[in-house]
Amino acid sequence: MKPKSYRKKASRRPDRLPKPDPLATLVVQNVLAQLPELLAVAVVEVATGTSLAVHTNSSAIDPGTAAAYNAEVVKHKLKALTALALQGEAIEDILITLSSQLHLLQLTDNGGRFIYLVVDSGSTSLAMAREVLRSQVGQLEPAVG
């Protein structure tokens, strides 16, 4: 009998990194230009939790990891809306307030993607952060036609 190997076997299929999303990259660049003091920003696909574009100014925040968890928050809130039979209602944004940070999730109209933003609550107002995200989230849905 052969001894078990405890070494992780190499994957037989090549790593499949998501292709860069030009719309998501543009949105991240625009948010950064409008809020240069932000701590982190990411554009996230809700269904998979995949970050389509990210930027961070803080080594303490991994926007890719946070994005995956926040996608779960969005999914659970959507389930709650369904369970409560809140017809005609849609999530516009989700705010998580920490002691020194604001975490804001702004969803697209179709609910397929969101922008995840982290700012220092002492240097950026919630109103400003919301306005920047509202002005950018529409770019994540390609024009039909």
Backbone hydrogen bonds in HBPLUS format (Angstrom, degrees):
<---DONOR---> <-ACCEPTOR-->    atom                        ^
c    i                          cat <-CA-CA->   ^        H-A-AA   ^      H-
h    n   atom  resd res      DA  || num        DHA   H-A  angle D-A-AA Bond
n    s   type  num  typ     dist DA aas  dist angle  dist       angle   num
A0025-THR N   A0021-ASP O   2.90 MM   4  6.11 162.6  1.93 159.1 164.7     1
A0026-LEU N   A0022-PRO O   2.97 MM   4  6.06 158.3  2.02 142.5 148.1     2
A0027-VAL N   A0023-LEU O   2.99 MM   4  6.24 158.6  2.04 147.9 153.7     3
A0028-VAL N   A0024-ALA O   2.98 MM   4  6.24 164.1  2.00 153.6 157.2     4
A0029-GLN N   A0025-THR O   3.00 MM   4  6.23 161.7  2.04 149.5 154.5     5
A0030-ASN N   A0026-LEU O   2.88 MM   4  6.11 156.2  1.93 150.7 157.5     6
A0031-VAL N   A0027-VAL O   2.88 MM   4  6.10 161.9  1.91 156.2 160.6     7
A0032-LEU N   A0028-VAL O   2.98 MM   4  6.12 162.2  2.01 149.1 154.3     8
A0033-ALA N   A0029-GLN O   2.93 MM   4  6.14 148.8  2.03 142.3 151.1     9
A0034-GLN N   A0030-ASN O   3.06 MM   4  6.29 146.9  2.17 143.8 152.0    10
A0035-LEU N   A0031-VAL O   2.78 MM   4  5.88 143.1  1.92 149.6 160.7    11
A0038-LEU N   A0035-LEU O   2.98 MM   3  5.59 163.5  2.01 127.6 128.5    12
A0039-LEU N   A0118-VAL O   2.78 MM  79  5.31 157.2  1.83 147.7 152.0    13
A0057-ASN N   A0039-LEU O   2.87 MM  18  5.01 166.7  1.88 132.9 137.1    14
A0040-ALA N   A0118-VAL O   3.24 MM  78  5.03 154.4  2.31 134.0 133.3    15
A0118-VAL N   A0040-ALA O   2.84 MM  78  5.03 158.3  1.88 152.9 148.7    16
A0041-VAL N   A0055-HIS O   2.87 MM  14  5.40 154.6  1.93 161.9 162.1    17
A0055-HIS N   A0041-VAL O   2.87 MM  14  5.40 143.3  2.01 163.6 163.1    18
A0042-ALA N   A0116-TYR O   2.85 MM  74  5.08 143.0  1.99 143.2 151.7    19
A0116-TYR N   A0042-ALA O   2.75 MM  74  5.08 168.5  1.76 154.8 158.8    20
A0043-VAL N   A0053-ALA O   2.89 MM  10  5.37 153.6  1.96 154.3 159.3    21
A0052-LEU N   A0043-VAL O   2.68 MM   9  5.43 163.8  1.70 157.1 162.6    22
A0044-VAL N   A0114-PHE O   2.85 MM  70  5.37 168.9  1.86 162.9 166.8    23
A0114-PHE N   A0044-VAL O   2.93 MM  70  5.37 147.0  2.04 145.7 154.8    24
A0045-GLU N   A0050-THR O   2.93 MM   5  5.38 162.2  1.96 154.2 159.4    25
A0049-GLY N   A0045-GLU O   2.81 MM   4  5.40 143.0  1.94 150.7 161.6    26
A0046-VAL N   A0112-GLY O   2.89 MM  66  5.47 162.4  1.92 136.1 141.3    27
A0061-ILE N   A0058-SER O   3.28 MM   3  5.67 166.2  2.30 110.5 114.6    28
A0066-ALA N   A0062-ASP O   3.05 MM   4  6.29 174.2  2.06 162.3 164.2    29
A0067-ALA N   A0063-PRO O   2.82 MM   4  5.73 147.8  1.92 136.1 145.3    30
A0068-ALA N   A0064-GLY O   3.28 MM   4  6.51 154.2  2.35 141.8 146.6    31
A0069-TYR N   A0065-THR O   3.30 MM   4  6.69 160.3  2.34 151.3 155.7    32
A0070-ASN N   A0066-ALA O   2.84 MM   4  6.04 156.7  1.89 152.5 160.1    33
A0071-ALA N   A0067-ALA O   2.87 MM   4  6.07 140.0  2.03 146.0 156.1    34
A0072-GLU N   A0069-TYR O   3.09 MM   3  5.21 123.9  2.42  96.2 110.0    35
A0073-VAL N   A0069-TYR O   3.17 MM   4  6.60 145.2  2.29 140.3 150.0    36
A0074-VAL N   A0070-ASN O   3.00 MM   4  6.32 159.5  2.05 148.9 152.9    37
A0075-LYS N   A0071-ALA O   2.96 MM   4  6.24 163.2  1.99 148.0 152.5    38
A0076-HIS N   A0072-GLU O   2.93 MM   4  6.13 161.7  1.97 150.5 154.9    39
A0077-LYS N   A0073-VAL O   2.96 MM   4  6.18 153.6  2.03 148.8 156.4    40
A0078-LEU N   A0074-VAL O   2.92 MM   4  6.18 154.4  1.99 153.3 160.3    41
A0079-LYS N   A0075-LYS O   3.00 MM   4  6.30 151.2  2.09 144.1 152.0    42
A0080-ALA N   A0076-HIS O   2.92 MM   4  6.18 150.7  2.00 143.2 151.4    43
A0081-LEU N   A0077-LYS O   2.95 MM   4  6.25 154.6  2.01 147.5 153.6    44
A0082-THR N   A0078-LEU O   3.10 MM   4  6.37 154.0  2.17 143.7 150.4    45
A0083-ALA N   A0079-LYS O   2.85 MM   4  6.12 162.4  1.89 152.1 157.2    46
A0084-LEU N   A0080-ALA O   2.90 MM   4  6.06 147.3  2.00 147.7 156.1    47
A0086-LEU N   A0081-LEU O   3.13 MM   5  5.51 171.6  2.14 160.4 161.5    48
A0085-ALA N   A0082-THR O   2.99 MM   3  4.97 153.6  2.06 102.6 110.8    49
A0089-GLU N   A0086-LEU O   3.36 MM   3  5.82 152.9  2.44 127.9 128.7    50
A0107-LEU N   A0092-GLU O   3.16 MM  15  5.76 156.4  2.22 143.1 150.4    51
A0094-ILE N   A0105-LEU O   2.80 MM  11  5.01 145.9  1.92 138.8 149.8    52
A0105-LEU N   A0094-ILE O   2.86 MM  11  5.01 158.3  1.91 148.6 155.2    53
A0096-ILE N   A0103-HIS O   2.79 MM   7  4.99 159.4  1.83 155.2 159.9    54
A0103-HIS N   A0096-ILE O   2.85 MM   7  4.99 164.6  1.87 155.8 159.3    55
A0098-LEU N   A0101-GLN O   2.83 MM   3  5.01 166.4  1.85 160.2 160.6    56
A0121-SER N   A0100-SER O   2.96 MM  21  5.42 160.2  2.00 120.8 126.6    57
A0102-LEU N   A0119-VAL O   2.90 MM  17  5.39 159.2  1.94 152.0 157.8    58
A0119-VAL N   A0102-LEU O   3.02 MM  17  5.39 158.8  2.07 150.6 157.4    59
A0104-LEU N   A0117-LEU O   2.86 MM  13  5.18 162.9  1.89 151.9 157.6    60
A0117-LEU N   A0104-LEU O   2.89 MM  13  5.18 160.7  1.93 153.1 159.3    61
A0106-GLN N   A0115-ILE O   2.97 MM   9  5.22 158.1  2.02 145.9 152.3    62
A0115-ILE N   A0106-GLN O   2.88 MM   9  5.22 154.7  1.95 142.6 147.5    63
A0108-THR N   A0113-ARG O   2.97 MM   5  5.67 158.3  2.01 155.7 152.7    64
A0111-GLY N   A0108-THR O   3.00 MM   3  5.05 151.2  2.09 103.3 112.5    65
A0123-SER N   A0120-ASP O   3.15 MM   3  5.58 147.9  2.25 109.7 118.1    66
A0124-THR N   A0120-ASP O   3.08 MM   4  6.07 141.0  2.24 160.2 170.3    67
A0129-ALA N   A0125-SER O   3.05 MM   4  6.35 166.4  2.06 153.5 156.9    68
A0130-ARG N   A0126-LEU O   2.88 MM   4  6.07 167.2  1.89 157.5 160.7    69
A0131-GLU N   A0127-ALA O   2.99 MM   4  6.12 160.1  2.03 146.0 151.7    70
A0132-VAL N   A0128-MET O   3.00 MM   4  6.24 162.3  2.03 154.8 158.8    71
A0133-LEU N   A0129-ALA O   3.06 MM   4  6.31 165.2  2.09 151.7 155.6    72
A0134-ARG N   A0130-ARG O   2.85 MM   4  6.05 164.0  1.88 155.3 160.0    73
A0135-SER N   A0131-GLU O   3.01 MM   4  6.15 151.5  2.09 145.0 152.4    74
A0136-GLN N   A0133-LEU O   3.09 MM   3  5.14 139.6  2.25  99.3 110.9    75
A0137-VAL N   A0133-LEU O   2.89 MM   4  5.86 152.5  1.97 162.5 167.2    76
A0139-GLN N   A0136-GLN O   3.05 MM   3  5.73 152.6  2.13 119.7 127.0    77
A0140-LEU N   A0137-VAL O   3.12 MM   3  5.66 162.7  2.15 115.3 120.7    78
A0141-GLU N   A0138-GLY O   3.42 MM   3  5.92 168.5  2.43 111.3 114.7    79
